[in-house]
Amino acid sequence: MTDTTEELKLQDHVGARFVRWPYEPDVTQVILLDHHMVPTPESVSAWAVEAVASDPDIRAVRTGAMFPDAAASFAEAGFRPIDTLALLEAPITPKSIRSLCRRKFDTQRLRASHLPDVAVLDRRAFGDPWGNDVRSLTDIADATPRHRARVVIVNDGNGGPNIGGFALTGQSGVFGYLQRLAVDPQLRRRGIGRRLVADSLCWMQRRGATVAMVNTGLDNEAALALYADMGFRRRSETLTILELAGDALHRAGGAR
Ligand SMILES: CC(C)(COP(=O)(O)OP(=O)(O)OC[C@H]1O[C@@H](n2cnc3c(N)ncnc32)[C@H](O)[C@@H]1OP(=O)(O)O)[C@@H](O)C(=O)NCCC(=O)NCCS
Protein backbone atom coordinates (compact mmCIF):
# COMPACT_ATOMS: atom_id res chain seq x y z
CA MET A 1 0.00 0.00 0.00
CA THR A 2 1.35 3.43 -0.86
CA ASP A 3 0.87 6.43 1.40
CA THR A 4 -2.11 7.68 -0.52
CA THR A 5 -3.77 4.43 -1.59
CA GLU A 6 -7.10 3.83 0.05
CA GLU A 7 -8.76 0.48 -0.34
CA LEU A 8 -12.42 -0.19 0.03
CA LYS A 9 -13.07 -3.41 1.93
CA LEU A 10 -16.60 -4.66 2.23
CA GLN A 11 -17.33 -7.39 4.75
CA ASP A 12 -20.93 -8.29 5.60
CA HIS A 13 -21.95 -5.03 3.90
CA VAL A 14 -19.91 -3.03 6.41
CA GLY A 15 -17.26 -1.03 4.58
CA ALA A 16 -13.85 -0.01 5.78
CA ARG A 17 -10.80 1.50 4.19
CA PHE A 18 -7.14 1.31 5.06
CA VAL A 19 -4.83 4.31 5.34
CA ARG A 20 -1.34 4.84 6.67
CA TRP A 21 -1.17 6.02 10.27
CA PRO A 22 0.31 9.53 10.25
CA TYR A 23 4.09 9.52 10.72
CA GLU A 24 4.16 5.71 11.17
CA PRO A 25 4.41 4.12 7.71
CA ASP A 26 4.37 0.61 9.21
CA VAL A 27 1.02 1.10 10.93
CA THR A 28 -2.25 0.75 9.03
CA GLN A 29 -5.44 2.43 10.20
CA VAL A 30 -8.75 0.76 9.48
CA ILE A 31 -11.55 3.31 9.15
CA LEU A 32 -15.21 2.30 9.14
CA LEU A 33 -17.04 4.04 6.31
CA ASP A 34 -20.19 4.36 8.42
CA HIS A 35 -19.70 4.55 12.17
CA HIS A 36 -23.35 3.55 12.71
CA MET A 37 -22.67 0.09 11.25
CA VAL A 38 -21.25 -2.63 13.47
CA PRO A 39 -18.92 -5.17 11.82
CA THR A 40 -18.87 -8.76 13.00
CA PRO A 41 -15.66 -10.09 14.61
CA GLU A 42 -15.24 -12.26 11.49
CA SER A 43 -15.29 -9.13 9.30
CA VAL A 44 -12.70 -7.52 11.53
CA SER A 45 -10.46 -10.60 11.34
CA ALA A 46 -10.80 -10.60 7.55
CA TRP A 47 -9.71 -6.94 7.44
CA ALA A 48 -6.66 -7.76 9.56
CA VAL A 49 -5.70 -10.53 7.13
CA GLU A 50 -6.18 -8.18 4.17
CA ALA A 51 -4.17 -5.42 5.84
CA VAL A 52 -1.24 -7.77 6.33
CA ALA A 53 -1.63 -9.24 2.85
CA SER A 54 -1.49 -5.77 1.30
CA ASP A 55 1.65 -4.89 3.27
CA PRO A 56 3.56 -7.75 4.94
CA ASP A 57 5.84 -5.21 6.66
CA ILE A 58 3.15 -3.65 8.81
CA ARG A 59 3.77 -3.60 12.55
CA ALA A 60 0.25 -2.85 13.73
CA VAL A 61 -3.33 -2.23 12.66
CA ARG A 62 -5.17 0.52 14.57
CA THR A 63 -8.76 1.70 14.55
CA GLY A 64 -10.23 5.15 14.75
CA ALA A 65 -12.52 6.05 17.68
CA MET A 66 -15.06 3.22 17.95
CA PHE A 67 -18.49 3.19 19.52
CA PRO A 68 -18.90 0.39 22.12
CA ASP A 69 -20.59 -2.21 19.85
CA ALA A 70 -17.98 -1.89 17.12
CA ALA A 71 -15.17 -1.81 19.70
CA ALA A 72 -16.50 -5.12 21.11
CA SER A 73 -16.18 -6.76 17.67
CA PHE A 74 -12.60 -5.52 17.29
CA ALA A 75 -11.79 -6.75 20.83
CA GLU A 76 -13.25 -10.17 20.04
CA ALA A 77 -11.00 -10.31 16.98
CA GLY A 78 -7.94 -9.79 19.19
CA PHE A 79 -7.53 -5.97 19.12
CA ARG A 80 -6.51 -4.32 22.42
CA PRO A 81 -7.64 -0.85 23.61
CA ILE A 82 -4.91 1.80 23.45
CA ASP A 83 -6.99 4.88 24.28
CA THR A 84 -10.41 5.70 25.68
CA LEU A 85 -12.23 8.91 24.83
CA ALA A 86 -15.04 10.77 26.50
CA LEU A 87 -17.99 11.50 24.21
CA LEU A 88 -19.76 14.81 24.77
CA GLU A 89 -22.78 16.47 23.24
CA ALA A 90 -24.43 19.86 23.37
CA PRO A 91 -27.92 20.80 22.23
CA ILE A 92 -27.96 23.46 19.52
CA THR A 93 -31.06 25.59 19.53
CA PRO A 94 -31.39 29.17 18.32
CA LYS A 95 -32.22 30.11 21.90
CA SER A 96 -29.30 28.24 23.48
CA ILE A 97 -26.67 29.95 21.33
CA ARG A 98 -28.35 33.20 20.27
CA SER A 99 -26.16 35.42 22.42
CA LEU A 100 -23.04 33.41 21.53
CA CYS A 101 -23.54 33.92 17.80
CA ARG A 102 -24.12 37.65 17.94
CA ARG A 103 -20.35 38.14 18.05
CA LYS A 104 -17.78 37.73 15.30
CA PHE A 105 -14.97 35.38 16.27
CA ASP A 106 -12.19 36.66 14.04
CA THR A 107 -11.39 33.31 12.46
CA GLN A 108 -10.32 32.76 8.87
CA ARG A 109 -10.79 30.04 6.33
CA LEU A 110 -8.17 27.31 6.59
CA ARG A 111 -6.55 27.37 3.15
CA ALA A 112 -4.58 24.60 1.47
CA SER A 113 -1.45 26.71 1.97
CA HIS A 114 -2.06 26.60 5.77
CA LEU A 115 -2.15 22.79 5.91
CA PRO A 116 1.58 22.07 6.47
CA ASP A 117 1.70 24.52 9.42
CA VAL A 118 -1.60 23.21 10.76
CA ALA A 119 -0.21 19.66 10.67
CA VAL A 120 2.86 20.77 12.63
CA LEU A 121 0.61 22.48 15.19
CA ASP A 122 -1.64 19.43 15.43
CA ARG A 123 1.31 17.14 16.12
CA ARG A 124 2.73 19.50 18.74
CA ALA A 125 -0.65 19.82 20.42
CA PHE A 126 -1.55 16.12 20.52
CA GLY A 127 1.88 14.45 20.60
CA ASP A 128 2.80 11.12 19.02
CA PRO A 129 1.13 8.88 18.01
CA TRP A 130 -1.95 11.09 17.82
CA GLY A 131 -0.77 13.94 15.60
CA ASN A 132 -2.23 14.40 12.12
CA ASP A 133 -0.32 14.98 8.91
CA VAL A 134 -1.64 16.87 5.88
CA ARG A 135 -3.25 13.76 4.40
CA SER A 136 -5.11 12.77 7.58
CA LEU A 137 -6.27 16.34 8.16
CA THR A 138 -7.71 16.35 4.65
CA ASP A 139 -9.39 13.00 5.37
CA ILE A 140 -11.03 14.41 8.50
CA ALA A 141 -12.40 17.36 6.56
CA ASP A 142 -13.77 15.00 3.89
CA ALA A 143 -15.44 12.65 6.41
CA THR A 144 -18.77 14.47 6.49
CA PRO A 145 -20.97 15.84 3.67
CA ARG A 146 -20.30 19.42 4.81
CA HIS A 147 -17.40 20.81 6.71
CA ARG A 148 -15.86 24.01 7.94
CA ALA A 149 -12.15 24.52 8.54
CA ARG A 150 -11.01 27.67 10.34
CA VAL A 151 -7.78 29.09 11.68
CA VAL A 152 -6.99 31.90 14.08
CA ILE A 153 -4.03 33.90 12.82
CA VAL A 154 -1.86 35.72 15.34
CA ASN A 155 1.21 37.88 14.94
CA ASP A 156 4.37 36.29 16.28
CA GLY A 157 6.99 38.26 18.21
CA ASN A 158 8.50 39.53 14.94
CA GLY A 159 5.18 40.77 13.63
CA GLY A 160 4.71 37.87 11.20
CA PRO A 161 1.44 36.00 10.89
CA ASN A 162 1.29 32.57 12.57
CA ILE A 163 -1.40 29.99 13.01
CA GLY A 164 -2.49 30.23 16.64
CA GLY A 165 -5.14 27.54 16.46
CA PHE A 166 -7.50 25.71 14.16
CA ALA A 167 -10.79 23.83 14.20
CA LEU A 168 -12.29 21.29 11.80
CA THR A 169 -16.05 20.88 12.00
CA GLY A 170 -18.39 18.60 10.09
CA GLN A 171 -22.13 18.29 9.69
CA SER A 172 -24.29 15.38 8.67
CA GLY A 173 -28.05 15.71 9.09
CA VAL A 174 -28.94 16.94 12.58
CA PHE A 175 -25.45 16.24 13.90
CA GLY A 176 -22.57 18.66 14.01
CA TYR A 177 -19.14 17.22 14.78
CA LEU A 178 -16.30 19.20 16.26
CA GLN A 179 -13.71 16.91 14.72
CA ARG A 180 -10.41 18.56 15.60
CA LEU A 181 -9.35 21.52 17.69
CA ALA A 182 -5.89 22.64 18.71
CA VAL A 183 -4.23 25.80 19.94
CA ASP A 184 -0.51 26.52 19.84
CA PRO A 185 0.89 25.50 23.27
CA GLN A 186 2.46 28.96 23.65
CA LEU A 187 -0.83 30.75 23.03
CA ARG A 188 -3.17 28.91 25.37
CA ARG A 189 -5.55 30.47 27.91
CA ARG A 190 -6.05 33.53 25.71
CA GLY A 191 -9.49 32.56 24.48
CA ILE A 192 -8.49 31.14 21.07
CA GLY A 193 -10.01 27.70 21.80
CA ARG A 194 -13.26 29.28 22.99
CA ARG A 195 -13.49 31.42 19.81
CA LEU A 196 -12.96 28.41 17.57
CA VAL A 197 -15.57 26.30 19.41
CA ALA A 198 -18.05 29.17 19.31
CA ASP A 199 -17.46 29.62 15.58
CA SER A 200 -18.07 25.88 15.05
CA LEU A 201 -21.29 25.84 17.08
CA CYS A 202 -22.68 28.85 15.25
CA TRP A 203 -21.86 27.30 11.88
CA MET A 204 -23.58 24.06 12.94
CA GLN A 205 -26.66 26.04 13.95
CA ARG A 206 -26.73 27.89 10.63
CA ARG A 207 -26.54 24.54 8.82
CA GLY A 208 -29.52 23.19 10.75
CA ALA A 209 -27.73 20.82 13.14
CA THR A 210 -29.50 20.39 16.48
CA VAL A 211 -26.85 18.40 18.36
CA ALA A 212 -23.12 19.06 18.57
CA MET A 213 -20.80 16.12 19.27
CA VAL A 214 -17.17 16.06 20.28
CA ASN A 215 -14.77 13.54 21.81
CA THR A 216 -11.58 13.94 23.76
CA GLY A 217 -9.25 11.99 26.03
CA LEU A 218 -10.69 11.08 29.42
CA ASP A 219 -7.79 12.89 31.11
CA ASN A 220 -7.74 15.96 28.83
CA GLU A 221 -8.66 18.43 31.56
CA ALA A 222 -8.21 21.54 29.43
CA ALA A 223 -10.51 20.30 26.66
CA LEU A 224 -13.09 18.87 29.09
CA ALA A 225 -13.20 22.20 30.96
CA LEU A 226 -13.52 24.17 27.73
CA TYR A 227 -16.30 21.94 26.38
CA ALA A 228 -18.19 22.00 29.70
CA ASP A 229 -17.93 25.78 29.63
CA MET A 230 -19.39 25.79 26.10
CA GLY A 231 -22.44 23.73 27.07
CA PHE A 232 -21.28 20.17 26.34
CA ARG A 233 -22.23 17.34 28.69
CA ARG A 234 -20.65 13.89 28.84
CA ARG A 235 -22.59 10.96 27.49
CA SER A 236 -22.46 7.70 29.40
CA GLU A 237 -20.66 5.72 26.69
CA THR A 238 -17.00 6.12 25.84
CA LEU A 239 -15.20 5.66 22.52
CA THR A 240 -12.25 3.32 22.17
CA ILE A 241 -9.23 3.21 19.86
CA LEU A 242 -7.87 -0.30 19.48
CA GLU A 243 -4.74 -1.90 18.07
CA LEU A 244 -3.72 -5.31 16.79
CA ALA A 245 0.05 -5.73 17.07
CA GLY A 246 2.83 -8.15 17.91
CA ASP A 247 1.98 -11.84 18.21
CA ALA A 248 -1.73 -11.20 17.75
CA LEU A 249 -1.06 -9.54 14.39
CA HIS A 250 1.28 -12.37 13.38
CA ARG A 251 -1.41 -14.90 14.23
CA ALA A 252 -4.10 -12.92 12.40
CA GLY A 253 -2.27 -12.37 9.17
CA GLY A 254 1.10 -14.06 9.20
CA ALA A 255 3.07 -10.77 9.35
CA ARG A 256 6.82 -10.98 9.94
C1 LIG B 1 -8.09 22.44 24.72
C2 LIG B 1 -7.46 23.66 24.04
C3 LIG B 1 -7.92 23.70 22.60
C4 LIG B 1 -7.92 24.93 24.76
O1 LIG B 1 -7.46 26.05 24.02
P1 LIG B 1 -7.23 27.48 24.73
O2 LIG B 1 -7.11 28.49 23.66
O3 LIG B 1 -6.12 27.40 25.69
O4 LIG B 1 -8.60 27.67 25.53
P2 LIG B 1 -9.24 29.06 26.00
O5 LIG B 1 -8.16 30.04 26.37
O6 LIG B 1 -10.23 29.50 24.99
O7 LIG B 1 -9.99 28.60 27.32
C5 LIG B 1 -11.40 28.68 27.47
C6 LIG B 1 -11.80 28.01 28.78
O8 LIG B 1 -11.50 26.61 28.75
C7 LIG B 1 -11.07 26.18 30.05
N1 LIG B 1 -9.67 25.79 30.00
C8 LIG B 1 -8.81 25.93 28.95
N2 LIG B 1 -7.61 25.39 29.26
C9 LIG B 1 -7.69 24.93 30.52
C10 LIG B 1 -6.78 24.27 31.39
N3 LIG B 1 -5.51 23.99 31.01
N4 LIG B 1 -7.20 23.90 32.61
C11 LIG B 1 -8.47 24.16 33.00
N5 LIG B 1 -9.39 24.80 32.21
C12 LIG B 1 -9.00 25.17 31.00
C13 LIG B 1 -11.24 27.38 30.96
O9 LIG B 1 -12.58 27.37 31.45
C14 LIG B 1 -11.03 28.52 29.99
O10 LIG B 1 -11.61 29.73 30.44
P3 LIG B 1 -10.72 30.74 31.35
O11 LIG B 1 -9.37 30.85 30.70
O12 LIG B 1 -11.51 32.00 31.30
O13 LIG B 1 -10.63 30.08 32.70
C15 LIG B 1 -5.90 23.59 24.12
O14 LIG B 1 -5.52 23.34 25.45
C16 LIG B 1 -5.28 22.53 23.22
O15 LIG B 1 -5.00 22.79 22.05
N6 LIG B 1 -5.01 21.34 23.77
C17 LIG B 1 -4.37 20.24 23.00
C18 LIG B 1 -5.26 19.70 21.92
C19 LIG B 1 -6.62 19.34 22.45
O16 LIG B 1 -6.75 18.80 23.54
N7 LIG B 1 -7.68 19.61 21.65
C20 LIG B 1 -9.06 19.41 22.04
C21 LIG B 1 -9.41 18.03 22.31
S1 LIG B 1 -9.83 17.09 20.87
The ligand as an SDF file (V2000), in Angstrom:
LIG
                    3D

 48 50  0  0  0  0  0  0  0  0999 V2000
   -8.0860   22.4360   24.7230 C   0  0  0  0  0  0  0  0  0  0  0  0
   -7.4590   23.6560   24.0450 C   0  0  0  0  0  0  0  0  0  0  0  0
   -7.9170   23.6970   22.6010 C   0  0  0  0  0  0  0  0  0  0  0  0
   -7.9170   24.9260   24.7640 C   0  0  0  0  0  0  0  0  0  0  0  0
   -7.4570   26.0530   24.0230 O   0  0  0  0  0  0  0  0  0  0  0  0
   -7.2350   27.4840   24.7300 P   0  0  0  0  0  0  0  0  0  0  0  0
   -7.1140   28.4940   23.6630 O   0  0  0  0  0  0  0  0  0  0  0  0
   -6.1190   27.3960   25.6930 O   0  0  0  0  0  0  0  0  0  0  0  0
   -8.5990   27.6650   25.5280 O   0  0  0  0  0  0  0  0  0  0  0  0
   -9.2430   29.0610   25.9990 P   0  0  0  0  0  0  0  0  0  0  0  0
   -8.1640   30.0360   26.3680 O   0  0  0  0  0  0  0  0  0  0  0  0
  -10.2280   29.5030   24.9870 O   0  0  0  0  0  0  0  0  0  0  0  0
   -9.9870   28.5980   27.3200 O   0  0  0  0  0  0  0  0  0  0  0  0
  -11.4010   28.6830   27.4720 C   0  0  0  0  0  0  0  0  0  0  0  0
  -11.8000   28.0140   28.7830 C   0  0  0  0  0  0  0  0  0  0  0  0
  -11.4980   26.6150   28.7550 O   0  0  0  0  0  0  0  0  0  0  0  0
  -11.0730   26.1800   30.0500 C   0  0  0  0  0  0  0  0  0  0  0  0
   -9.6660   25.7860   29.9950 N   0  0  0  0  0  0  0  0  0  0  0  0
   -8.8130   25.9270   28.9490 C   0  0  0  0  0  0  0  0  0  0  0  0
   -7.6120   25.3940   29.2570 N   0  0  0  0  0  0  0  0  0  0  0  0
   -7.6930   24.9300   30.5180 C   0  0  0  0  0  0  0  0  0  0  0  0
   -6.7820   24.2670   31.3890 C   0  0  0  0  0  0  0  0  0  0  0  0
   -5.5120   23.9920   31.0100 N   0  0  0  0  0  0  0  0  0  0  0  0
   -7.2020   23.9030   32.6060 N   0  0  0  0  0  0  0  0  0  0  0  0
   -8.4660   24.1560   33.0050 C   0  0  0  0  0  0  0  0  0  0  0  0
   -9.3910   24.8050   32.2140 N   0  0  0  0  0  0  0  0  0  0  0  0
   -8.9980   25.1660   30.9990 C   0  0  0  0  0  0  0  0  0  0  0  0
  -11.2380   27.3790   30.9560 C   0  0  0  0  0  0  0  0  0  0  0  0
  -12.5810   27.3670   31.4510 O   0  0  0  0  0  0  0  0  0  0  0  0
  -11.0290   28.5170   29.9930 C   0  0  0  0  0  0  0  0  0  0  0  0
  -11.6080   29.7330   30.4440 O   0  0  0  0  0  0  0  0  0  0  0  0
  -10.7180   30.7360   31.3500 P   0  0  0  0  0  0  0  0  0  0  0  0
   -9.3650   30.8460   30.7050 O   0  0  0  0  0  0  0  0  0  0  0  0
  -11.5140   31.9990   31.3050 O   0  0  0  0  0  0  0  0  0  0  0  0
  -10.6310   30.0830   32.6970 O   0  0  0  0  0  0  0  0  0  0  0  0
   -5.8960   23.5940   24.1180 C   0  0  0  0  0  0  0  0  0  0  0  0
   -5.5230   23.3410   25.4450 O   0  0  0  0  0  0  0  0  0  0  0  0
   -5.2790   22.5340   23.2170 C   0  0  0  0  0  0  0  0  0  0  0  0
   -5.0000   22.7910   22.0460 O   0  0  0  0  0  0  0  0  0  0  0  0
   -5.0070   21.3400   23.7700 N   0  0  0  0  0  0  0  0  0  0  0  0
   -4.3670   20.2380   23.0040 C   0  0  0  0  0  0  0  0  0  0  0  0
   -5.2650   19.7040   21.9180 C   0  0  0  0  0  0  0  0  0  0  0  0
   -6.6240   19.3350   22.4480 C   0  0  0  0  0  0  0  0  0  0  0  0
   -6.7490   18.8010   23.5440 O   0  0  0  0  0  0  0  0  0  0  0  0
   -7.6770   19.6120   21.6540 N   0  0  0  0  0  0  0  0  0  0  0  0
   -9.0600   19.4130   22.0440 C   0  0  0  0  0  0  0  0  0  0  0  0
   -9.4140   18.0260   22.3050 C   0  0  0  0  0  0  0  0  0  0  0  0
   -9.8320   17.0930   20.8710 S   0  0  0  0  0  0  0  0  0  0  0  0
  1  2  1  0
  2  3  1  0
  2  4  1  0
  2 36  1  0
  4  5  1  0
  5  6  1  0
  6  7  2  0
  6  8  1  0
  6  9  1  0
  9 10  1  0
 10 11  2  0
 10 12  1  0
 10 13  1  0
 13 14  1  0
 14 15  1  0
 15 16  1  0
 15 30  1  0
 16 17  1  0
 17 18  1  0
 17 28  1  0
 18 19  1  0
 18 27  1  0
 19 20  2  0
 20 21  1  0
 21 22  1  0
 21 27  2  0
 22 23  1  0
 22 24  2  0
 24 25  1  0
 25 26  2  0
 26 27  1  0
 28 29  1  0
 28 30  1  0
 30 31  1  0
 31 32  1  0
 32 33  2  0
 32 34  1  0
 32 35  1  0
 36 37  1  0
 36 38  1  0
 38 39  2  0
 38 40  1  0
 40 41  1  0
 41 42  1  0
 42 43  1  0
 43 44  2  0
 43 45  1  0
 45 46  1  0
 46 47  1  0
 47 48  1  0
M  END
$$$$
